[in-house]
Amino acid sequence: MSIPRDDNPYPKHLSDGSVSPIWIAHDLNLFIVKDEKQIREWATTAIDFNPKAKFIILNGEKKKDKSFDFLVGKIMQQSNGNADPAIVKEILQNELDKLTIRK
């Protein structure tokens, strides 16, 4: 992600040290989200708002992998692309497994 030079408010601050690079990364939302509670919340929202994908996955239909990837994409959208994909996949699978057990 890069900000066009004309719109970037940070270069002068970086050169004089008045703004920390960590603060800039935080301000630009560049950190990876690894908070499992937050990711689980996004996963349950994605599952709840996409019943067709949920149905396909839980019933083992042909497009199961595509539907799983679709839900991963929905979670990544909610996180603005900042969630750790490996953790997203693990938590999503766990949430879907819970639904399978209840079936």
N, C-alpha and C positions, 0 to 999 in steps of 0.2 A: 504494500500500500504506500503510495507516495502522494504527497500533496503538491500541486503545482506551485512552482517557486513564488509566483505572485501572491498566492493565498496562504503561504506557509508563515505563521507568526513566530516560528521558533528559531530560525537560523541565527539571528542576532543574539538571542538569549543563550544559544549553545556556545557561541564564540566567547561571550563574556562570563559564562559559568553561572548566570543568575537563575537558570532553570535546570533542574536535574533531568537527565535523560530518562530516569525512572518515572518522573512526574509526566513527562511528555508521552511516554509509552502508555501510561495509565490514562492520560487525557485523550489519547487517540484510540483507546480501547484495543490495545495490541496484546494484552496478556491472555494466555491460554486458561480457560476455565476448567478446573479439575474438581470442583466442589460437587461431590456425588449427590448430595441432597438436591442441589439446584438442577443438576442434569436429570435426576430421577423425576423431578417435577416437570421438566420439559418433555421427558419421555412419556409420562402419563398423559400429558396434554396432547402430544402428537398422536398417541394411540386413541384417545377419546374422540379427537376431532377428525379422525380418518378411519371410520368403521369399515370401509371396503378393504383397505390394506390389512387391517386387523383380521377381518374375516378370511382373507386369502391366506395369511400366515398361519392362523390357527387351524385352518382346515387343510393345510398341506397342498394347496393347489399349485399348478405349474409355475405361476409367477411369484412364488413365495420369496425368492431371493430379491427380485425387483421391488416387491412391496416392502421388504425389510430395508433395502437401500433407500426407498422413498421416505420411510419413517426416519431413518438416520438424517436424511436431507432436511426434513421438517424440524428436527431437533437442532441441527446446525443453523437453520434459519433463525430459530428462536434465540440462539446464542450469538447471533450476528457473525457466525463463522468462528467463534472463539472457543468453543468447547473442544476438548481433547477427543478426537474421533475414536480412539481405542476405548476410552472410558464410555463414550456414548454407546458404542456397539455392545459392550459388556452389560451396561445397565439396561439398555433396551431389550436385549435377549433375556435378562433376568425378569424384567417386567412381563414380557410375553410368556415366559415359562410359568409365572404365577397364574396367568389367565388360563393356560393350558391345564394346569393342575385343578383349577376350580371347575373346569368344564364337565 
